[in-house]
Amino acid sequence: MFKVAKNPVVKEILGKYREVWALGSSMAVLGWDMETHMPEAGANARGIAFGQLAMLQQKATVALNPLVSKAEKAHDLDDMEKGVVRVMRRNLDYYLKIPPELVDEIQRVTTQATVVWRTARKKSDFKLFKPHLGKIIELERKVAEKLGYEGHPYNALLNLFEEGFTVRDADAVYARLIPGSRKILAKVSAAGVYPSKHPLESVKYQKESMERVNEGIVKLLKMPPKRFRMDVSTHPFTTGPAHDDVRITTRYEGVDFKATMYSTIHESGHAIYGLQTDPKLAYTPVDDGASYGIHESQSRFWENVVGRSHEFVKLVDPLLRKNLPFVSKYDDESLYYYVNTVKKSFIRVDADELTYNFHTALRYEVEKKVINGDVDVSELPSLWNDTLEEYLGIRPKKDSDGVLQDVHWSGGSFGYFATYTLGNVVTAMIWHKLKDGAEIREAVGKGDLMALREWLRANIHRYGSIYSPKALQMKVFGEAYNPERLLSYFNYKFVR
Ligand SMILES: [Zn+2]
């Protein structure tokens, strides 16, 4: 669809960008290797290699600044060329505004903080982590000041993860989503149809049997064997060293098979996005997802809207019964409720579709206040617990179930959590666009998952990051980040 750039300046940018691309691709393979195959003692050297490669990548990007500035003055660019210039400017903005000493300090502080955080969480002792977190917050505020912002300083950090997304946008999403979800949750609890637990959650499985199930799942999703592979790592992830080389990982806990199964589906959703961008975008800065939120909408579409539907449970039924003998005790109806338990819990990563957004809203509210200096780091544990109690009516008794549960802050990620909810919202916008899910149910019912993949390819995937996330949504849906769609989806699925 997109011709390789016509504009001579953009052409020159793309030619020189191959150096940046090659460094990024190499780091992706090294990162994948680190999580899947590297012997433990390799960590130090790998860290040094990453640092050096990242500096080379920064240097090669900054060298393109004059060309990008020149291209910004051109009036005859097509959408693809404009996208290249926009994405390059975003990358340059970060490199040019954040001094290397600050990047280096963040690196040092967060590396140490992550080690301390692990111990603090194990001991459930916030006092240990507090000084490190305080330092990280100070550095994050500095980053916001350097980057510059309009209105709230947190806007500078949100924009790093979701282009153009602001406190005003997030406030609007949560102000509708939280009260709406609370009402739905009350109805679901009162009806008692969706159970809070299921006997299959404590059943153990053989890793080899579950590997066969996951292999069957990626086959069902039509993952192309020559361009895709699946391995095992502690924390599942997706990485794409190249357009024709996309990899996912999954994990096997040995119990409660839905965890590994849905992790495989989730990561496959990310992988499908990467595999279905226009091949002409390969080696360019726009061969990537539009944003974290849009990427997450793709993984959650397959995991939740498709994967946790009645139709999908029927579709995988033979695969499960063939490989997991203990499943034979349960019919499809029971399996559907096994993959759709609804429970108010302390831990975000264990949350179901309906309670998940309360957890991200909590982190969003806390981060917004702390970056603005409205609350002090010492107040975080109680602010956390008060907010969860307000949202879900439950209160953590220890900080490992509260403020210490996520790794993100120790790594310096502030502004990230809201993108999980944006993913859920955009997933429901797709559901709404496909006739309130009717077209999804029909395709999955027939086992024709290719029809869904093709819709996503034609409407979202092929564009890579040519359009900003908001522009892409306006193009596809005529609206952006609309929380009403998620509430209608919840109502349809859980209340109707
Ligand atoms: Zn994801």
Boltz pocket constraint, residues with backbone or C-beta under 6 A from the ligand:
constraints:
  - pocket:
      binder: B
      contacts: [[A, 266], [A, 270], [A, 295], [A, 296], [A, 299]]
      max_distance: 6.0
